[in-house]
Amino acid sequence: MKTPRRFTPEFQAKVVLEVLAGAQSPAEACRRHALSPNLLGLWKSTFLERAHTLFQPDEQRDEDQARIAELEQLLGRATRQIEVLKKASTLLDAASTRNGR
């Protein structure tokens, strides 16, 4: 089975910028780099959706990064709590089965 190719963000941006600048058509870019037109379309739409973030003030990006870090910590805590509850549930089920449920 063929493993999927991995493309760096730099490569994706380069290809999208070439298409947007008119240096090559989407069809040419797809042929040249052996890409699916759907994949190139996805890269292009992602690029255009996120382009506005390049012009955000650095302080806004710092606030965003701080918020992401906070949410990651909350997710980690919730994941640990879920694991503890799963173990406790398993132990309680085993204990109640032994006691003649």
C-alpha positions as MATLAB code, in Angstrom:
seq = 'MKTPRRFTPEFQAKVVLEVLAGAQSPAEACRRHALSPNLLGLWKSTFLERAHTLFQPDEQRDEDQARIAELEQLLGRATRQIEVLKKASTLLDAASTRNGR';
ca = [
       0.000    0.000    0.000;
       1.314    3.421   -0.919;
       1.967    5.783    1.985;
       0.507    9.271    1.616;
       2.960   12.024    0.809;
       3.592   14.695    3.413;
       3.898   18.305    2.329;
       5.584   20.965    4.414;
       3.685   24.166    5.150;
       6.398   26.040    3.237;
       5.810   23.943    0.126;
       2.035   24.352    0.393;
       2.369   28.147    0.727;
       4.791   28.307   -2.219;
       2.446   26.392   -4.513;
      -0.609   28.408   -3.456;
       1.231   31.713   -3.887;
       2.390   30.695   -7.367;
      -1.224   29.982   -8.322;
      -2.612   33.148   -6.720;
       0.094   35.307   -8.303;
      -0.700   33.851  -11.707;
       2.771   32.372  -12.172;
       1.031   29.131  -13.088;
      -2.509   27.926  -13.435;
      -4.010   25.508  -10.928;
      -3.902   22.763  -13.553;
      -0.210   23.428  -14.232;
       0.599   23.373  -10.513;
      -1.247   20.090  -10.086;
       0.570   18.486  -13.023;
       3.976   19.860  -12.034;
       3.744   18.634   -8.442;
       1.476   15.600   -9.044;
      -1.276   17.030   -6.841;
      -4.983   16.425   -6.801;
      -7.016   19.498   -7.808;
      -9.087   18.949   -4.651;
      -5.957   19.053   -2.495;
      -4.761   22.265   -4.123;
      -8.231   23.755   -3.638;
      -8.128   22.827    0.043;
      -4.704   24.437    0.456;
      -5.875   27.562   -1.341;
      -9.042   27.944    0.739;
      -7.108   27.328    3.983;
      -4.526   29.915    2.946;
      -7.164   32.517    2.140;
      -9.129   31.837    5.352;
      -6.034   32.326    7.504;
      -4.302   35.137    5.590;
      -5.836   37.850    7.776;
      -4.021   36.491   10.827;
      -0.703   37.577    9.319;
      -1.644   41.174   10.005;
      -2.753   40.729   13.611;
      -0.701   42.660   16.136;
       1.852   40.511   17.966;
       0.045   41.094   21.260;
      -3.110   39.515   19.795;
      -1.112   36.469   18.705;
       0.428   36.251   22.178;
      -3.049   36.341   23.732;
      -4.202   33.656   21.317;
      -1.217   31.460   22.172;
      -1.831   31.936   25.898;
      -5.480   30.954   25.447;
      -4.468   27.871   23.453;
      -2.023   26.844   26.202;
      -4.739   27.301   28.834;
      -7.204   25.193   26.847;
      -4.588   22.485   26.317;
      -4.036   22.315   30.077;
      -7.781   22.024   30.679;
      -8.004   19.262   28.094;
      -5.116   17.416   29.732;
      -6.780   17.634   33.149;
     -10.099   16.432   31.750;
      -8.373   13.526   30.007;
      -6.656   12.481   33.238;
      -9.963   12.684   35.120;
     -11.652   10.511   32.512;
      -8.897    7.908   32.809;
      -9.209    7.859   36.618;
     -12.992    7.513   36.386;
     -12.674    4.655   33.878;
     -10.293    2.805   36.200;
     -12.538    3.422   39.199;
     -15.560    2.192   37.247;
     -13.721   -0.969   36.221;
     -12.645   -1.636   39.800;
     -16.155   -1.046   41.148;
     -17.673   -3.350   38.521;
     -15.158   -6.070   39.391;
     -15.815   -5.661   43.127;
     -19.564   -5.780   42.738;
     -19.298   -8.879   40.527;
     -17.219  -10.643   43.190;
     -19.706   -9.753   45.898;
     -22.502  -11.558   44.096;
     -24.218   -8.788   42.276;
];
